[in-house]
């Protein structure tokens, strides 16, 4: 089921007893199917803003629409059953098997047991876990990465059109984290679900976002594509938070296909690189001692230092 | 007689034992059922409300520390001799243990787990039934076990005020200077306590296994 558009309008949240607003008059239009990342330090309001979308937090002012419908239009439970929700691994219910955990929302919605079973198998396959091996396991028998995959599967069970992910990979180690990010991206491409993802990890945000929403002190400071945020930081705060002068970081967002150059010379025995590899990877290969790299399946095309520099300049200009 | 091992069993007073045991179980069963029915809402309220929790547990703690004989003595002028006085006293004693454990069990449910449940669209009642209860169950059953053992023991006093039970056997023995009744009543009460403790311990272990 494709994603829904989400419209956040003039939302204000003040926690009781707090001396300043947790979310301070925030507006954001999110088209259907976008992968939005709320990025910022703890206390910037990113989690609170996320939680207003499924009414876990009720704004003091402002409105939120999902597919044009005010989120206050139905009961909070009905709204939440239609919106996926993933938190850190502790959110799995330890007294329920993997299948029971994944089946929570379908069960709340009153699906037939056979339909739930089939859906559980489908979702385990989607998150790359063997249904036969995993459906009867208990959460304590899972690794951190596996538990998080189950968390994602559970959130997707009733085919939500919006998925909320609140620092979902904060508790897993770096290597597993990267593969979970790739999985999430892949699932996003496959399903087209609108995803809101909260993180304080800059590299994570750059890696997965269609659009990064940088937040500070309850306000949106900048909302743009990863490349644009890096190339044109709106404020010194964004510049510092993302360390935008680190151009190598920006190279990780550009592809070899962005920096193709046609060779007069024959590439000869230049090492090969895939067209969809990042320019950061290309740079690493060049630094290892080549003057140019032959791009696989693009006859005659190559990348070298000059073409990478040109691509970097072009990306800044485009931004 | 007690020193004589062969005479020991011969001397046990068994003719009343079945009836007294049944009475005792009934007294304890009613007390625990009523006590739990009261403790559950109190415990849920105290777990959710910081302002209720402190005073409530303090008040129940005071009841718990009163000497049981004194409580019976205070209740008899109002409720007379018999089952009602016994049950009121037993229910009062069990409250402290039950409420304290219900509160501890509910408060031990991790906040993120409840947050996930709410975020997935469970109602408050569903969160209670599907998350809080299974998670809190080991501590709640542990409380029931402690309360059961204490109640079995205190319920022997019922025999003194015409409510029957194993205490009746015991006190009859004391009155008539009949060691066989005393020994039978005491042993049966102890065996009952140990048996109930063992059964509930087993159930508690299953609950722990399922809640992890």
Boltz contact constraints between the chains, C-beta under 6 A:
constraints:
  - contact:
      token1: [A, 56]
      token2: [B, 119]
      max_distance: 6.0
  - contact:
      token1: [A, 77]
      token2: [B, 121]
      max_distance: 6.0
  - contact:
      token1: [A, 77]
      token2: [B, 123]
      max_distance: 6.0
  - contact:
      token1: [A, 80]
      token2: [B, 119]
      max_distance: 6.0
  - contact:
      token1: [A, 80]
      token2: [B, 121]
      max_distance: 6.0
  - contact:
      token1: [A, 81]
      token2: [B, 121]
      max_distance: 6.0
  - contact:
      token1: [A, 85]
      token2: [B, 119]
      max_distance: 6.0
  - contact:
      token1: [A, 85]
      token2: [B, 120]
      max_distance: 6.0
  - contact:
      token1: [A, 87]
      token2: [B, 112]
      max_distance: 6.0
  - contact:
      token1: [A, 87]
      token2: [B, 116]
      max_distance: 6.0
  - contact:
      token1: [A, 90]
      token2: [B, 110]
      max_distance: 6.0
  - contact:
      token1: [A, 90]
      token2: [B, 112]
      max_distance: 6.0
  - contact:
      token1: [A, 91]
      token2: [B, 112]
      max_distance: 6.0
  - contact:
      token1: [A, 91]
      token2: [B, 116]
      max_distance: 6.0
  - contact:
      token1: [A, 94]
      token2: [B, 212]
      max_distance: 6.0
  - contact:
      token1: [A, 95]
      token2: [B, 134]
      max_distance: 6.0
  - contact:
      token1: [A, 95]
      token2: [B, 210]
      max_distance: 6.0
  - contact:
      token1: [A, 95]
      token2: [B, 211]
      max_distance: 6.0
  - contact:
      token1: [A, 104]
      token2: [B, 120]
      max_distance: 6.0
  - contact:
      token1: [A, 105]
      token2: [B, 120]
      max_distance: 6.0
  - contact:
      token1: [A, 108]
      token2: [B, 121]
      max_distance: 6.0
  - contact:
      token1: [A, 140]
      token2: [B, 212]
      max_distance: 6.0
